[in-house]
Structure formats: structure tokens, C-alpha cells
Amino acid sequence: MPTLAAKTLGCKVNAYDTEAMVELLEKDGYTLVPFSQGADVYLINTCTVTGTGDGKSLKLIRRVHREHPEAAIIAAGCLAQRDPQLVRLPGVKLVIGAQRRGEVAGLLKQALMSDETLDATAPLKNAPFEQLNVVRHEGKTRAVMKIQEGCNRYCSYCIIPFVRGPVRSMPLCAVEKEAKRLAEAGYREIVLTGIHLMSYGLDTGESLLDAIRLTAGAVPRVRLGSLEPKGISDEFARALSQIPGVCAQFHLSLQSGSDAVLKRMNRRYSAGDYLAACQTLRQYFPGCAVTTDIIVGFPGETEEEFHETLDFAREARLARLHVFPYSRRSGTVADRLPGQVSEQLKKQRAERLIALGEELETAFCRESVGQIRPVLFETQSEDGLTEGYTDTYVRVRARAEAGSVQSVCIARAEGNFCFGEIVNRA
């Protein structure tokens, strides 16, 4: 049987797309092998969010061809969509962008019969939502389900609307069917994700809340991907709190705690709006975790503006930070802005913010001590305890059965994880 190896660069949505293509190729007769060993076909799902993503994608394609010159390479994903010619390096037989991934098996057959590289990238302007199903998820406890694709926001720094296209949503009937399928496969938690999840239903007239309700009807726990601060109204949070099993961890994109920087980013909300969203969520989900993404070194960012972000992260009591140095992207508004920050200064600011993030995460874990939280136990740890995550996404170890969801009293915190004792089954 022919062999297949796969590698994802970039985000969790990309990882979902990779797994979907892998499963389609397995159905077509390929055997998945580790990326480090020789394979007949290599699937590389590229990233173009940053210049680093571009560089890593191209470097990996070149390395695979150098080490396995007889192998066929599939270059897929965002960089392939943005610049198909750029990824048509030696060894690449098939190029797929942000559509037609469901056709990967047939396209690969076609490509292997030709002496030329097959460019299967497709226009995204009027593209439908491409439903990709993933059966296999690591750990058999938590599954990711992509219900939304594309973005209409056009933040000044972001290339994603150009490479993922406009908003497309999975129909509610398909959401319900997929959630039930995952539940029947044994998954206890579903993570709803998308490129801009809060835009779900803009194209279909359907509701994100309804998608959450249907998913919650199938599994004990539902966790949400990244949300938009302006979308966290009192009405939305109240309705969300009435859906059983919704995890009390909310990833609200921040990007900067400075209003001036947010305006240059075209983020469409203020630091005050973000803080109000945090307060609203905490009103309906006491003890909830608010996690976020922050970009440092955006064009024109002064030391004072950076300090505003540091101060805001503390004021908002964020539980976890994902920090990214700003990366110039050709074709975006921010690429043309004056005041580009040096790489050295970006690195220094990122290190300072990462250190603050570790401090905040540790503090949030300590605040969890004494609370009783539902924990989805997943894996055995070396000390004989079972490790899992609370609804607030705090790592907890206790004596429990893997795959179970149980109420746990958090007894003590050590760094960024906790130890607890079972109270009763949740």
C-alpha cells in the first residue's frame, strides 16, 4: 500500500483541514506513517499568516524533496492559496488552497498521472462552505469541529480574508449531524472553531447560539473557539449561560490594550469594549477564564502604547496569553504604515509579555484552588494520576477514569496545573 506523511504549519483550523485530507487519502488506500520516515506522498499544509509561516512552509517543502526526491508532495493551505506559483517547487505534484480539499484523493490521482504540477487552487469569492469531516482526534475525548470558514473583517495587518475568502457557514442541519456522529464515536467534548467564529451564520441567516445548542445536545461539553469582544452582549452571554455544558473558557481576541493601536489595526472595538465583554462573561460564568491573542510591535507602537497593553492584561485578569510579534504581510494596509518596529524591539516586547502571561496563568490557577469544577479526564500521568482539563481549561490531576467527566475540588496549585479530589460524577 502507498504511504502518506503529513505536516501542518499554522493554526488549529489548518490542523483540522490536514486531518480531514489525511482521512480522505487513507480511505483511498494510503497508509499514514510518521513524517520523519520515508513516504510515497507528503502532504504539507502551509501557513501564510506571518513571514515566518511562509519561510517555514517553503523550507519544509524543499527539505522533503531533498531528502525524498522520488516522493510526491501536496502543497496545501493558505500560502498555496495566496501564491500557487511560489509553492510549485521541485517535487510538488499538487497545489490545493482553501477549497477543493475534499477532492484531494481524486486530484492526487490526476496529478500523479501527469508530468506537470496540478494547480487545483480555486477562486474564493463565491465559494460554498466546504464541509470536511474528521473522525479521528487525538486522545478520543475532545474533538474539533469546524463550522465556519473565511472572514469579512479586514483588520489592517491580516492576510487571512485574502487567503480564506469571505464568511461561509456550515448549515445547522449539518452541525447537528456532525455533532451526533462525533458523540457516537465516543467524544465527550467538542470544540467549535472557525476562522471568525462570531461571524457564523452571516451568510445563511442562522445563529451561532443555535449551533452551540445543537452541539451541546450531543455531548457533555462544548468549548468555543475565538470570539469577538463586540459580540459579547448581555443577551448573548445570558443565552450562552443557559446552554448546558458550555465550557467557562472564552478566547477573546485582544491584539492590543492600546486604543490608538487598536484603531490602526482596524479592530472595531476599544479596550473599554473588551473589558466590558470580560465583565459580562464573568457575570454569567463566575470564575471563567478569558484567554487571548496579543500582537506586539505593530507599526507605530510606542513604549507607552506597549505599557498600556501590559497594564490592560493585568486589569482584565487574563488567564492565558498567546503572544505574536507583528509580521509584515504584503497587500495589507499595515504593511504600508510608517513606524515599522525593529525585530529586536519586537522580540524584547514579546518576551516581556510572555513573562506576564506566565504570571497571569499561574495566578489564575491559584485562584482555582477551593473551587469545584467539572474536569474531562484524558490521559494517565507518570505519577499514576489521570490528567484532564476543567471547563476553564486548567490542567488538573486526580485519581479518576480517563474519558470521564467528573466534579473535582481543586486542592492545590503547582505552577500552571492543579491537583484535585473527586467530589462526584458531573
Secondary structure by P-SEA (a helix, b strand, c coil): cbbbbbbbcccaaaaaaaaaaaaaaaaaccccccccccccbbbbbcccccaaaaaaaaaaaaaaaaacccbbbbbbcccccccccccccccccbbbccccccaaaaaaaaaaacccccccccccccccbbbbbbcccccccbbbbbcbbbbcccccccccccccccbbbccaaaaaaaaaaaaaacccbbbbbccccccccccccccaaaaaaaaaacccbbbbcccccccccaaaaaaaaaccccccccccccccccaaaaaaacccccaaaaaaaaaaaaacccbbbbbbccccccccccaaaaaaaaaaaaaaccccccccccccccccccccccccccaaaaaaaaaaaaaaaaaaaaaaaaaaccbbbbbbccccccccbbbbbccccccccccccccbbbbbcccccccccbbbbbcccc
